[in-house]
């Protein structure tokens, strides 16, 4: 869905209409599936995204749960062997739980979105961002006033994000890794904590989902987020951390063990986790 959203946004910026956005997004989605190989969980996500785009093209937006149900039923009819795939089952169950529980969870946490602007406005702000400009946005331009100051206990933006992590992400991680340990003796886990973007994005995003990917692959080239994540000031620490993460990935792919000299310590298997972090000038890697 991130791929689809990015294509929609880029084509929209170029002035493309709804039909062109859907067609190009479908092509990008197909290329993505081929690139990452059509695993059951990937196929499920791709089919659901395709159904969502079809509903947009027809001018009949559908509820997420209905699209998920249609995607799962259609795939099981087309290939009943999907029913025996743990990846397919976990992907469908996790997506369904998110769709069903998101509204009650949001209400329990206070009911208001964290951002005061919509995605399109935020992306435009990111593409024109200049950290040295006197007109650079501040936290109050992006985050809803209900969550400011961000460091307010319980109700601040940081506290709310930590609460979401505790309620949703941590249990999902623990269940997945503990399940994997029943199949093999050693399971490796890391947490990505790097949040050295130029302000205010270091608070708005911090160590957000998938922000570790450029570090793992050493690719900090142009992207939707690069203008607000990369800077001359954070380059030394950012690149050093990337080198350590790439060395770990290389070691794991070659030996099945991510240990390497760049870590400066022993990476112990789960339930321990390695925390990848850096300040502006050097890595700050530690065992948790």
Secondary structure, DSSP 4 states (H G I P E B T S, - for coil): -HHHHHHHHHHHHTT--HHHHHHHHHHHHHHHHHHH---HHHHHHHHHHHHHHHHHHTT----HHHHHHHHHHHHHHH-GGGGG-HHHHHHHHHHHHHHHHHHHHHHHTTS--SBSS-HHHHHHHHHT--TT-TT---HHHHB-GGG-STT-TTTSHHHHHHHHIIIIIHHHHHHHHHHHHTT-S----EEE----PSTTHHHHTSS-TTTTHHHHHT--SS-TTHHHH--TTTHHHHHHHHHHHHHHHHHHHHHS----GGGSS--PPTTS-EEE-B-SSSB--EE-
